[in-house]
């Protein structure tokens, strides 16, 4: 309200180009809707093919979408920052007083069309709790949860998802082994919620789990 701005995160352009407004965080004037500033996060074209190949199956377009809400958060020193995540697996902190200049960035997920950070993080006074939605095939573990220092982006801790426990595949332990994309996954596919001492995260397997904010236990 103090800046008179509304912040939006945008996704793919559905082509190989990088037009203005796609893969971006945009600040809109709260009264008129006019664009005040825009910050894009699509990697350079020369790097895209390599990045998508490293991530696995991807059409190399959807993967670079910004995929969370833009969170406005106040640090302990009173400075406000903007926080936003992408399907590429990157979490960004931006400066709202410098047209979205990147303050820090941290890659916590492998990334992909259904991977990286798909849903919003939550925060307490010191730490950001980021759900990771990476979809992978056994024996790799899907998704996970990462805790980042709000001021610096430094990784406090990161855990893999538990083995999935899907009610629709009870008694079928090998059900995922030959699937292109495992439909029983522990990937974190909901926004997290933080309270003192615990952070809650929902998984693709239908379970909500509570983790210690201290170490992810």
N, C-alpha and C positions, 0 to 999 in steps of 0.2 A: 504493500500500500504506500509506503514511504516513497518509493521510486515511481509509483503509478504504472507498474508493468505487470503483464501476465506472461509466463514462460511456457513454451511448448516444445516438446521433442518430436521430431519427425522421422519417418521411415524411408523406405526405398522409393526410387523413381520408376521402377519397372522397366528400365532399359539399362544399357551399359554406360550411359552418360552420368554426369554429376551436376544436374542443373541447380540453380539457386533455390534453396529451401529444402532440398532433400538431405537426409543423413545429418540433421542439424539440430541445434537448439536455437530457437528464435524468441526474441523479446518483443512483445506487442504492447503498444500504448493502451492502457486500461480504458481510457475514455473513447479514443477514436478507432482503435484496432490497427493503426499504422505500425509498420515494422520499425523498431528502433535500432536493433542490431541482430546479426545472425552469425553463428559460429558453426562451421561444418566439420565433420569428422571422417569423411570418406578418405581412405588412404590413396596415395598417388597411384595412377593407373598402372605404372610399371611394376608396382608391388602387389596388385590385387590377385593375379593368377597364382603367384607363389603362396600368398596368405590363405587363399581358398583351398589350395592343394594340401597345405599343412593341416588345415582344419578338418579335411575329409569331404564328404559329399556336400556340395553346395552349388547353387547357381551363380555364386560370386556376385550377388547383388543384394539379396535379402539379408545376407549375413552382416552387413555393415549398418543396418538400421539402428537408430537410437530406440531403445525399447522399454524405458521406464519413464515414470513421471519425472519432472524436474523438481527436486526437493530444495527448498530454501531452509538453510540451517544456520544457526548462530553459534560460533565457536566460543570457547571459554573467555577469550579476550574481547568479545563483543563484535568481532568481524563476522559479517554474513558471507556465506558461500552458497553456490548452486551445485547440486550433486545429480548426476545422471549416468545411466549405464547403457551398454550396447550389446547386441547379439554377438558381436565379435569377442565379447568377454572382458571389455575394458570398462572401468569405472573412472569417471572424471569429476574433478572439483573445479568449478569455474568462478571467476571473479565478477560479480554482478555490477561492480563499479568501474570495470575496465572492458565493457562490451564482451563479456564472456571469455576473457583471457584464461587459458588453462593454468591453474595453480598447481595441480598435481594430477597424475594419471597412473592407474595401476591395473595390470591385466591379471584377472583371477580365474578366467574360464578359457576353455579351449576354443569356444565359439562355433557358430554354425547356424543354419537356417532355423533350427529349433533349439539352439544352444546359447552359450554365453549367459548374459544376464537378461532374462526375459521379463522379470517382474520387479517391482520396486523394493529397494532396501529400506531399512529403518535405522534409527540412531538413538543413542543416549547422549550424555554430555561429552564423551570422549571418543566413541567408537561407532563405526558404520557397519551394519550387518547385511551382507550381500548374498542373496540366494543365487545359486548357479544352476542353470537348466541344461547343461551339456547332455546330449543324448549320445551314448556310445554303446558298443557291443561288448559282451563278456569276452575276456575276463576283466576289462576295464570297468571301473565304477562310474556311474553317471552322476553329474551334478555335484552338489556339495554346498558348503557354507563358508564364507570368508568374513573375517573381522578386520577392518582397516582403521588406522588412526585417522580421525577426522581432519586434523590439522595438516598432516604430512602425506597421507596415503600409505604409510608404512604398514606392512602386513603384521597384524598382531597374532593371528592364528588362522588356519584353514583346515577344514575336515572334508573327507569324501562322504558321499551319501552312504547310508547303510545298504546292505543287500535288500532289494525291494521285497515287499510282502503284499502281493496283489491277490485280492480275494477271487478274482476271475481266473487265476491260473494256479490255484491250489492243487498240488499233486502233479504239476507239470514243470519240474525244475529245469528241463531242457527246452522249454517253450521259446526262450529268446535266442537260443544258440544259433539257429539258422535264419533268423529274421533279419531283414535289411535294417530295420529300426525296431529295437526291442519295445514291445507295447506293455511290458511290465518293468517299470523303471523307478529308481529312487530319486530321479532328478527333481530339483526344487522348482516347482512351477506355480508359486504364489508369492505375493509380497510377504516379507517378514514383518513380525511385530515384536518390539522390544519393550520389556518392563524391567525394573531393577532386578538384576541377577539372572534373567532368563530372556532368551530370544526364541520365538516360535516360527517354525517354517513348515509349509505344506509340501508334500511330495506327490509325484505322479502316481504313486501306488495307493493314493487315497488316505495316507496317514498324515496327521499333524504331530510334529515332534517338538519338544522343548529342549533347548541346549543351554549350557552354562555360558554366560557372557564372558567369563574369565578365560576359558580354554576350549570351549566348544564341546565339552563332555556332555 
